[in-house]
Amino acid sequence: MSDDRLIVALDLPDALSGLSLAEALGDTVSFYKIGLGMLTGGGLALARELKDEHGKRIFLDMKLFDIGATVEAAVRGLARFDLDFLTVHGDPQVVRAAVQGASGTDLRILAVTILTSLDRADLDEAMIQPGDLAEITTERAARAMAAGAHGVIASPREAAMIRVLPEASGKLIVTPGVRPTGAAKGDQKRIETPAAAIRAGADHIVVGRPVWQAEDPRASARAILAELP
């Protein structure tokens, strides 16, 4: 029986590659993330096939950001695909529009706080307000959840701070930037191990390259699952 706390990111060039990996992983993995990079490579078709033909859960990572009416319309259209999670940027007006678009469906809207590939120097370059990165992330999470988000995307390093927020009661915390013990960091800057992320309050961890770049992806996924408390 698979553990859906592990979400494997199908950060591959096209749907055929993604399906091949999912078939190799078999019943070891039950939850997959499909991101923007695969959108033009058949990502939505893959989402439908994994959901309908293989019984998998699907996290569509689009990080939508636009005016409210556009976000609402986009989410309403995507909700027809019977997805499980969808990401939008954590600005309250974006979150409110997305939640409205998902109304009446089981689609859960997850708000992006601060990308796990960013650090304080990156925020300075983007002219984002000064201050501690963890505190800014936590405040963005609180505002997004207050605006109706069903959960947030956050680094494992901020998960514990978010979990104790009053606004976080009953909400999901999904953590990318997770690397198994001994794995390379890649382009992530704020990382933790799978066990540390779950202990910090994460409901789900997202792992990509350590699985799909492994010589034996199924063994890699099983090793990650074995690390979970």
QUIPE-V963493 format. One record per backbone hydrogen bond with DSSP energy under -0.5 kcal/mol. NH is the residue of the N-H (numbers start at 1). CO is the residue of the C=O. E is the energy in kcal/mol with one decimal. If there is no record, write none. Layout:
# QUIPE-V963493
NH,CO,E  NH,CO,E
This chain:
# QUIPE-V963493
3,28,-0.6  4,2,-0.6  6,3,-1.7  7,5,-0.6  7,205,-3.0  8,6,-0.5  8,31,-2.3  9,7,-0.6  9,207,-2.2  10,8,-0.6  10,33,-3.0  11,9,-1.6  12,10,-2.2  15,41,-2.8  18,14,-2.0  19,15,-3.0  20,16,-2.2  21,17,-2.1  22,18,-2.4  23,19,-2.4  24,20,-1.9  25,21,-2.3  26,22,-1.6  28,25,-2.0  29,26,-0.9  32,57,-2.3  33,8,-2.4  34,59,-2.7  36,61,-1.0  38,35,-1.4  39,36,-1.4  41,38,-1.2  42,39,-0.9  43,38,-1.7  46,42,-2.4  47,43,-2.4  48,44,-2.2  49,45,-2.3  50,46,-3.0  51,47,-2.0  52,48,-3.1  53,49,-2.3  54,49,-0.9  55,51,-0.8  56,50,-2.6  57,30,-3.0  59,32,-2.9  60,58,-0.6  60,85,-2.9  61,34,-2.7  61,59,-0.7  62,60,-1.1  64,87,-1.7  71,67,-2.3  72,68,-2.8  73,69,-2.1  74,70,-2.5  75,71,-2.7  76,72,-2.3  77,73,-2.0  78,74,-2.4  79,75,-2.4  80,76,-0.5  80,77,-1.0  81,78,-2.0  82,79,-1.6  84,58,-2.2  85,58,-1.8  86,108,-2.0  87,60,-1.6  88,110,-2.1  89,64,-2.8  90,112,-1.6  94,91,-0.9  95,91,-2.3  96,92,-2.7  97,93,-1.6  98,94,-2.3  99,95,-2.7  100,96,-1.8  101,97,-2.2  102,98,-1.8  103,100,-1.0  105,102,-1.8  108,84,-2.8  110,86,-2.8  110,108,-0.6  111,151,-2.4  112,88,-2.7  113,153,-1.6  118,115,-1.8  123,119,-1.9  124,120,-2.2  125,121,-2.1  126,122,-1.6  127,124,-1.6  128,123,-2.8  136,132,-2.2  137,133,-2.6  138,134,-2.3  139,135,-2.2  140,136,-2.6  141,137,-2.2  142,138,-2.3  143,139,-2.3  144,140,-2.4  145,141,-2.5  146,142,-2.1  147,143,-1.4  148,145,-1.3  149,144,-2.1  150,109,-1.8  151,109,-1.0  152,172,-2.3  153,111,-3.0  154,152,-0.5  154,174,-1.9  156,176,-0.6  158,155,-1.7  159,155,-0.9  160,156,-0.6  162,158,-2.2  163,159,-2.7  164,160,-1.1  165,162,-1.9  168,165,-1.3  169,166,-1.3  171,168,-2.3  172,150,-2.2  174,152,-2.6  175,204,-2.5  176,174,-0.6  178,206,-0.9  179,192,-2.5  183,180,-2.5  188,185,-1.6  189,116,-2.0  190,116,-1.4  191,189,-0.6  192,177,-1.3  197,193,-2.2  198,194,-2.1  199,195,-2.5  200,196,-1.6  201,198,-1.4  202,197,-2.1  203,173,-2.8  204,173,-1.6  205,5,-3.1  206,175,-2.5  207,7,-2.5  207,205,-0.5  211,208,-2.1  212,208,-2.2  213,209,-2.4  214,211,-1.1  220,216,-2.2  221,217,-2.7  222,218,-2.4  223,219,-2.2  224,220,-2.1  225,221,-2.5  226,222,-2.1  227,223,-0.9  227,224,-0.9  228,224,-0.7  228,225,-1.0
